[in-house]
Amino acid sequence: MKNTIQQFLREEDGVAAIEYGLLAGLIAVAIITTIGLIGTRLNTVFGFVSTALNGVVNPAA
């Protein structure tokens, strides 16, 4: 019984899987945050461009 408990405590297969899962989760959070920030900034840039082009007349019309 003592050997079985010691062997269970020394086993590290599950620990590696948990570490990979945590790493994947952190990467996902970083990607989501980055995309959110880029999306907000792009929206601001397109707003400025839209405002700047608001008075432009289409020469073909």
mmCIF file of the N, C-alpha and C atoms, coordinates in Angstrom:
data_MODEL
# 
_entry.id   MODEL 
# 
loop_
_atom_site.group_PDB 
_atom_site.id 
_atom_site.type_symbol 
_atom_site.label_atom_id 
_atom_site.label_alt_id 
_atom_site.label_comp_id 
_atom_site.label_asym_id 
_atom_site.label_entity_id 
_atom_site.label_seq_id 
_atom_site.pdbx_PDB_ins_code 
_atom_site.Cartn_x 
_atom_site.Cartn_y 
_atom_site.Cartn_z 
_atom_site.occupancy 
_atom_site.B_iso_or_equiv 
_atom_site.pdbx_formal_charge 
_atom_site.auth_seq_id 
_atom_site.auth_comp_id 
_atom_site.auth_asym_id 
_atom_site.auth_atom_id 
_atom_site.pdbx_PDB_model_num 
ATOM 1   N N  . MET A 1 1  ? 0.827   -1.184 0.000   1.00 0.00 ? 1  MET A N  1 
ATOM 2   C CA . MET A 1 1  ? 0.000   0.000  0.000   1.00 0.00 ? 1  MET A CA 1 
ATOM 3   C C  . MET A 1 1  ? 0.876   1.255  0.000   1.00 0.00 ? 1  MET A C  1 
ATOM 4   N N  . LYS A 1 2  ? 1.934   1.237  0.793   1.00 0.00 ? 2  LYS A N  1 
ATOM 5   C CA . LYS A 1 2  ? 2.835   2.382  0.877   1.00 0.00 ? 2  LYS A CA 1 
ATOM 6   C C  . LYS A 1 2  ? 3.525   2.615  -0.461  1.00 0.00 ? 2  LYS A C  1 
ATOM 7   N N  . ASN A 1 3  ? 3.935   1.554  -1.124  1.00 0.00 ? 3  ASN A N  1 
ATOM 8   C CA . ASN A 1 3  ? 4.584   1.678  -2.432  1.00 0.00 ? 3  ASN A CA 1 
ATOM 9   C C  . ASN A 1 3  ? 3.618   2.251  -3.479  1.00 0.00 ? 3  ASN A C  1 
ATOM 10  N N  . THR A 1 4  ? 2.371   1.851  -3.414  1.00 0.00 ? 4  THR A N  1 
ATOM 11  C CA . THR A 1 4  ? 1.379   2.348  -4.363  1.00 0.00 ? 4  THR A CA 1 
ATOM 12  C C  . THR A 1 4  ? 1.177   3.851  -4.198  1.00 0.00 ? 4  THR A C  1 
ATOM 13  N N  . ILE A 1 5  ? 1.095   4.323  -2.977  1.00 0.00 ? 5  ILE A N  1 
ATOM 14  C CA . ILE A 1 5  ? 0.923   5.760  -2.714  1.00 0.00 ? 5  ILE A CA 1 
ATOM 15  C C  . ILE A 1 5  ? 2.154   6.537  -3.168  1.00 0.00 ? 5  ILE A C  1 
ATOM 16  N N  . GLN A 1 6  ? 3.326   6.030  -2.884  1.00 0.00 ? 6  GLN A N  1 
ATOM 17  C CA . GLN A 1 6  ? 4.549   6.712  -3.304  1.00 0.00 ? 6  GLN A CA 1 
ATOM 18  C C  . GLN A 1 6  ? 4.651   6.759  -4.833  1.00 0.00 ? 6  GLN A C  1 
ATOM 19  N N  . GLN A 1 7  ? 4.276   5.682  -5.497  1.00 0.00 ? 7  GLN A N  1 
ATOM 20  C CA . GLN A 1 7  ? 4.313   5.654  -6.958  1.00 0.00 ? 7  GLN A CA 1 
ATOM 21  C C  . GLN A 1 7  ? 3.300   6.667  -7.520  1.00 0.00 ? 7  GLN A C  1 
ATOM 22  N N  . PHE A 1 8  ? 2.126   6.761  -6.903  1.00 0.00 ? 8  PHE A N  1 
ATOM 23  C CA . PHE A 1 8  ? 1.118   7.719  -7.350  1.00 0.00 ? 8  PHE A CA 1 
ATOM 24  C C  . PHE A 1 8  ? 1.623   9.150  -7.195  1.00 0.00 ? 8  PHE A C  1 
ATOM 25  N N  . LEU A 1 9  ? 2.301   9.449  -6.114  1.00 0.00 ? 9  LEU A N  1 
ATOM 26  C CA . LEU A 1 9  ? 2.808   10.800 -5.870  1.00 0.00 ? 9  LEU A CA 1 
ATOM 27  C C  . LEU A 1 9  ? 3.956   11.157 -6.814  1.00 0.00 ? 9  LEU A C  1 
ATOM 28  N N  . ARG A 1 10 ? 4.714   10.166 -7.274  1.00 0.00 ? 10 ARG A N  1 
ATOM 29  C CA . ARG A 1 10 ? 5.839   10.425 -8.180  1.00 0.00 ? 10 ARG A CA 1 
ATOM 30  C C  . ARG A 1 10 ? 5.413   10.538 -9.646  1.00 0.00 ? 10 ARG A C  1 
ATOM 31  N N  . GLU A 1 11 ? 4.235   10.075 -9.974  1.00 0.00 ? 11 GLU A N  1 
ATOM 32  C CA . GLU A 1 11 ? 3.800   10.088 -11.369 1.00 0.00 ? 11 GLU A CA 1 
ATOM 33  C C  . GLU A 1 11 ? 3.532   11.530 -11.813 1.00 0.00 ? 11 GLU A C  1 
ATOM 34  N N  . GLU A 1 12 ? 4.072   11.893 -12.988 1.00 0.00 ? 12 GLU A N  1 
ATOM 35  C CA . GLU A 1 12 ? 3.982   13.276 -13.456 1.00 0.00 ? 12 GLU A CA 1 
ATOM 36  C C  . GLU A 1 12 ? 3.281   13.406 -14.804 1.00 0.00 ? 12 GLU A C  1 
ATOM 37  N N  . ASP A 1 13 ? 2.665   12.378 -15.295 1.00 0.00 ? 13 ASP A N  1 
ATOM 38  C CA . ASP A 1 13 ? 1.997   12.449 -16.602 1.00 0.00 ? 13 ASP A CA 1 
ATOM 39  C C  . ASP A 1 13 ? 0.842   13.443 -16.590 1.00 0.00 ? 13 ASP A C  1 
ATOM 40  N N  . GLY A 1 14 ? 0.046   13.428 -15.567 1.00 0.00 ? 14 GLY A N  1 
ATOM 41  C CA . GLY A 1 14 ? -1.095  14.340 -15.474 1.00 0.00 ? 14 GLY A CA 1 
ATOM 42  C C  . GLY A 1 14 ? -0.666  15.786 -15.293 1.00 0.00 ? 14 GLY A C  1 
ATOM 43  N N  . VAL A 1 15 ? 0.443   15.994 -14.632 1.00 0.00 ? 15 VAL A N  1 
ATOM 44  C CA . VAL A 1 15 ? 0.942   17.345 -14.400 1.00 0.00 ? 15 VAL A CA 1 
ATOM 45  C C  . VAL A 1 15 ? 1.303   18.014 -15.715 1.00 0.00 ? 15 VAL A C  1 
ATOM 46  N N  . ALA A 1 16 ? 1.929   17.295 -16.617 1.00 0.00 ? 16 ALA A N  1 
ATOM 47  C CA . ALA A 1 16 ? 2.303   17.865 -17.913 1.00 0.00 ? 16 ALA A CA 1 
ATOM 48  C C  . ALA A 1 16 ? 1.059   18.259 -18.703 1.00 0.00 ? 16 ALA A C  1 
ATOM 49  N N  . ALA A 1 17 ? 0.030   17.445 -18.677 1.00 0.00 ? 17 ALA A N  1 
ATOM 50  C CA . ALA A 1 17 ? -1.203  17.759 -19.395 1.00 0.00 ? 17 ALA A CA 1 
ATOM 51  C C  . ALA A 1 17 ? -1.856  19.009 -18.823 1.00 0.00 ? 17 ALA A C  1 
ATOM 52  N N  . ILE A 1 18 ? -1.846  19.146 -17.515 1.00 0.00 ? 18 ILE A N  1 
ATOM 53  C CA . ILE A 1 18 ? -2.422  20.332 -16.879 1.00 0.00 ? 18 ILE A CA 1 
ATOM 54  C C  . ILE A 1 18 ? -1.622  21.574 -17.259 1.00 0.00 ? 18 ILE A C  1 
ATOM 55  N N  . GLU A 1 19 ? -0.306  21.458 -17.280 1.00 0.00 ? 19 GLU A N  1 
ATOM 56  C CA . GLU A 1 19 ? 0.530   22.602 -17.662 1.00 0.00 ? 19 GLU A CA 1 
ATOM 57  C C  . GLU A 1 19 ? 0.266   23.021 -19.099 1.00 0.00 ? 19 GLU A C  1 
ATOM 58  N N  . TYR A 1 20 ? 0.126   22.063 -20.008 1.00 0.00 ? 20 TYR A N  1 
ATOM 59  C CA . TYR A 1 20 ? -0.177  22.392 -21.399 1.00 0.00 ? 20 TYR A CA 1 
ATOM 60  C C  . TYR A 1 20 ? -1.544  23.059 -21.502 1.00 0.00 ? 20 TYR A C  1 
ATOM 61  N N  . GLY A 1 21 ? -2.493  22.595 -20.738 1.00 0.00 ? 21 GLY A N  1 
ATOM 62  C CA . GLY A 1 21 ? -3.820  23.206 -20.744 1.00 0.00 ? 21 GLY A CA 1 
ATOM 63  C C  . GLY A 1 21 ? -3.792  24.642 -20.250 1.00 0.00 ? 21 GLY A C  1 
ATOM 64  N N  . LEU A 1 22 ? -3.056  24.883 -19.178 1.00 0.00 ? 22 LEU A N  1 
ATOM 65  C CA . LEU A 1 22 ? -2.932  26.248 -18.662 1.00 0.00 ? 22 LEU A CA 1 
ATOM 66  C C  . LEU A 1 22 ? -2.224  27.148 -19.660 1.00 0.00 ? 22 LEU A C  1 
ATOM 67  N N  . LEU A 1 23 ? -1.192  26.641 -20.291 1.00 0.00 ? 23 LEU A N  1 
ATOM 68  C CA . LEU A 1 23 ? -0.457  27.415 -21.291 1.00 0.00 ? 23 LEU A CA 1 
ATOM 69  C C  . LEU A 1 23 ? -1.365  27.759 -22.475 1.00 0.00 ? 23 LEU A C  1 
ATOM 70  N N  . ALA A 1 24 ? -2.129  26.813 -22.940 1.00 0.00 ? 24 ALA A N  1 
ATOM 71  C CA . ALA A 1 24 ? -3.054  27.064 -24.055 1.00 0.00 ? 24 ALA A CA 1 
ATOM 72  C C  . ALA A 1 24 ? -4.103  28.104 -23.653 1.00 0.00 ? 24 ALA A C  1 
ATOM 73  N N  . GLY A 1 25 ? -4.569  28.037 -22.423 1.00 0.00 ? 25 GLY A N  1 
ATOM 74  C CA . GLY A 1 25 ? -5.542  29.024 -21.936 1.00 0.00 ? 25 GLY A CA 1 
ATOM 75  C C  . GLY A 1 25 ? -4.958  30.425 -21.885 1.00 0.00 ? 25 GLY A C  1 
ATOM 76  N N  . LEU A 1 26 ? -3.736  30.548 -21.413 1.00 0.00 ? 26 LEU A N  1 
ATOM 77  C CA . LEU A 1 26 ? -3.087  31.861 -21.352 1.00 0.00 ? 26 LEU A CA 1 
ATOM 78  C C  . LEU A 1 26 ? -2.844  32.427 -22.747 1.00 0.00 ? 26 LEU A C  1 
ATOM 79  N N  . ILE A 1 27 ? -2.457  31.587 -23.678 1.00 0.00 ? 27 ILE A N  1 
ATOM 80  C CA . ILE A 1 27 ? -2.256  32.040 -25.057 1.00 0.00 ? 27 ILE A CA 1 
ATOM 81  C C  . ILE A 1 27 ? -3.581  32.508 -25.649 1.00 0.00 ? 27 ILE A C  1 
ATOM 82  N N  . ALA A 1 28 ? -4.654  31.784 -25.384 1.00 0.00 ? 28 ALA A N  1 
ATOM 83  C CA . ALA A 1 28 ? -5.970  32.171 -25.894 1.00 0.00 ? 28 ALA A CA 1 
ATOM 84  C C  . ALA A 1 28 ? -6.399  33.524 -25.337 1.00 0.00 ? 28 ALA A C  1 
ATOM 85  N N  . VAL A 1 29 ? -6.165  33.750 -24.048 1.00 0.00 ? 29 VAL A N  1 
ATOM 86  C CA . VAL A 1 29 ? -6.517  35.041 -23.440 1.00 0.00 ? 29 VAL A CA 1 
ATOM 87  C C  . VAL A 1 29 ? -5.696  36.167 -24.070 1.00 0.00 ? 29 VAL A C  1 
ATOM 88  N N  . ALA A 1 30 ? -4.415  35.925 -24.307 1.00 0.00 ? 30 ALA A N  1 
ATOM 89  C CA . ALA A 1 30 ? -3.569  36.942 -24.933 1.00 0.00 ? 30 ALA A CA 1 
ATOM 90  C C  . ALA A 1 30 ? -4.045  37.265 -26.347 1.00 0.00 ? 30 ALA A C  1 
ATOM 91  N N  . ILE A 1 31 ? -4.418  36.250 -27.107 1.00 0.00 ? 31 ILE A N  1 
ATOM 92  C CA . ILE A 1 31 ? -4.902  36.471 -28.474 1.00 0.00 ? 31 ILE A CA 1 
ATOM 93  C C  . ILE A 1 31 ? -6.214  37.250 -28.467 1.00 0.00 ? 31 ILE A C  1 
ATOM 94  N N  . ILE A 1 32 ? -7.128  36.888 -27.597 1.00 0.00 ? 32 ILE A N  1 
ATOM 95  C CA . ILE A 1 32 ? -8.418  37.566 -27.520 1.00 0.00 ? 32 ILE A CA 1 
ATOM 96  C C  . ILE A 1 32 ? -8.237  39.027 -27.121 1.00 0.00 ? 32 ILE A C  1 
ATOM 97  N N  . THR A 1 33 ? -7.362  39.290 -26.158 1.00 0.00 ? 33 THR A N  1 
ATOM 98  C CA . THR A 1 33 ? -7.098  40.664 -25.732 1.00 0.00 ? 33 THR A CA 1 
ATOM 99  C C  . THR A 1 33 ? -6.488  41.479 -26.861 1.00 0.00 ? 33 THR A C  1 
ATOM 100 N N  . THR A 1 34 ? -5.525  40.911 -27.557 1.00 0.00 ? 34 THR A N  1 
ATOM 101 C CA . THR A 1 34 ? -4.866  41.612 -28.663 1.00 0.00 ? 34 THR A CA 1 
ATOM 102 C C  . THR A 1 34 ? -5.850  41.923 -29.780 1.00 0.00 ? 34 THR A C  1 
ATOM 103 N N  . ILE A 1 35 ? -6.669  40.969 -30.142 1.00 0.00 ? 35 ILE A N  1 
ATOM 104 C CA . ILE A 1 35 ? -7.655  41.191 -31.206 1.00 0.00 ? 35 ILE A CA 1 
ATOM 105 C C  . ILE A 1 35 ? -8.658  42.254 -30.786 1.00 0.00 ? 35 ILE A C  1 
ATOM 106 N N  . GLY A 1 36 ? -9.043  42.255 -29.541 1.00 0.00 ? 36 GLY A N  1 
ATOM 107 C CA . GLY A 1 36 ? -9.965  43.279 -29.048 1.00 0.00 ? 36 GLY A CA 1 
ATOM 108 C C  . GLY A 1 36 ? -9.371  44.673 -29.143 1.00 0.00 ? 36 GLY A C  1 
ATOM 109 N N  . LEU A 1 37 ? -8.111  44.815 -28.755 1.00 0.00 ? 37 LEU A N  1 
ATOM 110 C CA . LEU A 1 37 ? -7.459  46.125 -28.830 1.00 0.00 ? 37 LEU A CA 1 
ATOM 111 C C  . LEU A 1 37 ? -7.269  46.578 -30.269 1.00 0.00 ? 37 LEU A C  1 
ATOM 112 N N  . ILE A 1 38 ? -6.855  45.670 -31.136 1.00 0.00 ? 38 ILE A N  1 
ATOM 113 C CA . ILE A 1 38 ? -6.657  46.022 -32.546 1.00 0.00 ? 38 ILE A CA 1 
ATOM 114 C C  . ILE A 1 38 ? -7.998  46.394 -33.184 1.00 0.00 ? 38 ILE A C  1 
ATOM 115 N N  . GLY A 1 39 ? -9.035  45.663 -32.862 1.00 0.00 ? 39 GLY A N  1 
ATOM 116 C CA . GLY A 1 39 ? -10.355 45.964 -33.418 1.00 0.00 ? 39 GLY A CA 1 
ATOM 117 C C  . GLY A 1 39 ? -10.839 47.341 -33.013 1.00 0.00 ? 39 GLY A C  1 
ATOM 118 N N  . THR A 1 40 ? -10.641 47.719 -31.762 1.00 0.00 ? 40 THR A N  1 
ATOM 119 C CA . THR A 1 40 ? -11.045 49.038 -31.288 1.00 0.00 ? 40 THR A CA 1 
ATOM 120 C C  . THR A 1 40 ? -10.260 50.130 -31.996 1.00 0.00 ? 40 THR A C  1 
ATOM 121 N N  . ARG A 1 41 ? -8.968  49.934 -32.148 1.00 0.00 ? 41 ARG A N  1 
ATOM 122 C CA . ARG A 1 41 ? -8.144  50.944 -32.820 1.00 0.00 ? 41 ARG A CA 1 
ATOM 123 C C  . ARG A 1 41 ? -8.488  51.051 -34.299 1.00 0.00 ? 41 ARG A C  1 
ATOM 124 N N  . LEU A 1 42 ? -8.748  49.929 -34.957 1.00 0.00 ? 42 LEU A N  1 
ATOM 125 C CA . LEU A 1 42 ? -9.144  49.969 -36.363 1.00 0.00 ? 42 LEU A CA 1 
ATOM 126 C C  . LEU A 1 42 ? -10.469 50.694 -36.535 1.00 0.00 ? 42 LEU A C  1 
ATOM 127 N N  . ASN A 1 43 ? -11.383 50.488 -35.635 1.00 0.00 ? 43 ASN A N  1 
ATOM 128 C CA . ASN A 1 43 ? -12.663 51.175 -35.688 1.00 0.00 ? 43 ASN A CA 1 
ATOM 129 C C  . ASN A 1 43 ? -12.454 52.681 -35.578 1.00 0.00 ? 43 ASN A C  1 
ATOM 130 N N  . THR A 1 44 ? -11.554 53.111 -34.720 1.00 0.00 ? 44 THR A N  1 
ATOM 131 C CA . THR A 1 44 ? -11.245 54.532 -34.573 1.00 0.00 ? 44 THR A CA 1 
ATOM 132 C C  . THR A 1 44 ? -10.631 55.086 -35.857 1.00 0.00 ? 44 THR A C  1 
ATOM 133 N N  . VAL A 1 45 ? -9.688  54.366 -36.449 1.00 0.00 ? 45 VAL A N  1 
ATOM 134 C CA . VAL A 1 45 ? -9.041  54.815 -37.682 1.00 0.00 ? 45 VAL A CA 1 
ATOM 135 C C  . VAL A 1 45 ? -10.068 54.945 -38.798 1.00 0.00 ? 45 VAL A C  1 
ATOM 136 N N  . PHE A 1 46 ? -10.931 53.956 -38.979 1.00 0.00 ? 46 PHE A N  1 
ATOM 137 C CA . PHE A 1 46 ? -11.937 54.030 -40.037 1.00 0.00 ? 46 PHE A CA 1 
ATOM 138 C C  . PHE A 1 46 ? -12.937 55.152 -39.769 1.00 0.00 ? 46 PHE A C  1 
ATOM 139 N N  . GLY A 1 47 ? -13.186 55.446 -38.505 1.00 0.00 ? 47 GLY A N  1 
ATOM 140 C CA . GLY A 1 47 ? -14.047 56.587 -38.176 1.00 0.00 ? 47 GLY A CA 1 
ATOM 141 C C  . GLY A 1 47 ? -13.423 57.902 -38.619 1.00 0.00 ? 47 GLY A C  1 
ATOM 142 N N  . PHE A 1 48 ? -12.111 58.062 -38.370 1.00 0.00 ? 48 PHE A N  1 
ATOM 143 C CA . PHE A 1 48 ? -11.413 59.276 -38.819 1.00 0.00 ? 48 PHE A CA 1 
ATOM 144 C C  . PHE A 1 48 ? -11.424 59.383 -40.337 1.00 0.00 ? 48 PHE A C  1 
ATOM 145 N N  . VAL A 1 49 ? -11.172 58.289 -41.023 1.00 0.00 ? 49 VAL A N  1 
ATOM 146 C CA . VAL A 1 49 ? -11.166 58.299 -42.488 1.00 0.00 ? 49 VAL A CA 1 
ATOM 147 C C  . VAL A 1 49 ? -12.559 58.637 -43.015 1.00 0.00 ? 49 VAL A C  1 
ATOM 148 N N  . SER A 1 50 ? -13.569 58.059 -42.433 1.00 0.00 ? 50 SER A N  1 
ATOM 149 C CA . SER A 1 50 ? -14.944 58.336 -42.856 1.00 0.00 ? 50 SER A CA 1 
ATOM 150 C C  . SER A 1 50 ? -15.293 59.803 -42.664 1.00 0.00 ? 50 SER A C  1 
ATOM 151 N N  . THR A 1 51 ? -14.890 60.377 -41.540 1.00 0.00 ? 51 THR A N  1 
ATOM 152 C CA . THR A 1 51 ? -15.144 61.793 -41.283 1.00 0.00 ? 51 THR A CA 1 
ATOM 153 C C  . THR A 1 51 ? -14.392 62.668 -42.273 1.00 0.00 ? 51 THR A C  1 
ATOM 154 N N  . ALA A 1 52 ? -13.145 62.311 -42.569 1.00 0.00 ? 52 ALA A N  1 
ATOM 155 C CA . ALA A 1 52 ? -12.336 63.103 -43.496 1.00 0.00 ? 52 ALA A CA 1 
ATOM 156 C C  . ALA A 1 52 ? -12.896 63.045 -44.909 1.00 0.00 ? 52 ALA A C  1 
ATOM 157 N N  . LEU A 1 53 ? -13.464 61.919 -45.299 1.00 0.00 ? 53 LEU A N  1 
ATOM 158 C CA . LEU A 1 53 ? -13.996 61.757 -46.654 1.00 0.00 ? 53 LEU A CA 1 
ATOM 159 C C  . LEU A 1 53 ? -15.471 62.165 -46.766 1.00 0.00 ? 53 LEU A C  1 
ATOM 160 N N  . ASN A 1 54 ? -16.052 62.623 -45.703 1.00 0.00 ? 54 ASN A N  1 
ATOM 161 C CA . ASN A 1 54 ? -17.478 62.944 -45.692 1.00 0.00 ? 54 ASN A CA 1 
ATOM 162 C C  . ASN A 1 54 ? -17.837 64.034 -46.700 1.00 0.00 ? 54 ASN A C  1 
ATOM 163 N N  . GLY A 1 55 ? -16.979 65.034 -46.893 1.00 0.00 ? 55 GLY A N  1 
ATOM 164 C CA . GLY A 1 55 ? -17.282 66.136 -47.795 1.00 0.00 ? 55 GLY A CA 1 
ATOM 165 C C  . GLY A 1 55 ? -16.829 65.918 -49.227 1.00 0.00 ? 55 GLY A C  1 
ATOM 166 N N  . VAL A 1 56 ? -16.217 64.798 -49.528 1.00 0.00 ? 56 VAL A N  1 
ATOM 167 C CA . VAL A 1 56 ? -15.713 64.536 -50.859 1.00 0.00 ? 56 VAL A CA 1 
ATOM 168 C C  . VAL A 1 56 ? -16.869 64.174 -51.782 1.00 0.00 ? 56 VAL A C  1 
ATOM 169 N N  . VAL A 1 57 ? -16.860 64.768 -52.979 1.00 0.00 ? 57 VAL A N  1 
ATOM 170 C CA . VAL A 1 57 ? -17.922 64.519 -53.944 1.00 0.00 ? 57 VAL A CA 1 
ATOM 171 C C  . VAL A 1 57 ? -17.405 63.523 -54.985 1.00 0.00 ? 57 VAL A C  1 
ATOM 172 N N  . ASN A 1 58 ? -18.240 62.583 -55.369 1.00 0.00 ? 58 ASN A N  1 
ATOM 173 C CA . ASN A 1 58 ? -17.890 61.597 -56.381 1.00 0.00 ? 58 ASN A CA 1 
ATOM 174 C C  . ASN A 1 58 ? -17.855 62.294 -57.759 1.00 0.00 ? 58 ASN A C  1 
ATOM 175 N N  . PRO A 1 59 ? -16.692 62.337 -58.425 1.00 0.00 ? 59 PRO A N  1 
ATOM 176 C CA . PRO A 1 59 ? -16.623 63.049 -59.699 1.00 0.00 ? 59 PRO A CA 1 
ATOM 177 C C  . PRO A 1 59 ? -17.404 62.366 -60.817 1.00 0.00 ? 59 PRO A C  1 
ATOM 178 N N  . ALA A 1 60 ? -17.709 61.104 -60.702 1.00 0.00 ? 60 ALA A N  1 
ATOM 179 C CA . ALA A 1 60 ? -18.436 60.383 -61.748 1.00 0.00 ? 60 ALA A CA 1 
ATOM 180 C C  . ALA A 1 60 ? -19.923 60.651 -61.683 1.00 0.00 ? 60 ALA A C  1 
ATOM 181 N N  . ALA A 1 61 ? -20.401 61.178 -60.569 1.00 0.00 ? 61 ALA A N  1 
ATOM 182 C CA . ALA A 1 61 ? -21.855 61.379 -60.406 1.00 0.00 ? 61 ALA A CA 1 
ATOM 183 C C  . ALA A 1 61 ? -22.340 62.659 -60.994 1.00 0.00 ? 61 ALA A C  1 
# 
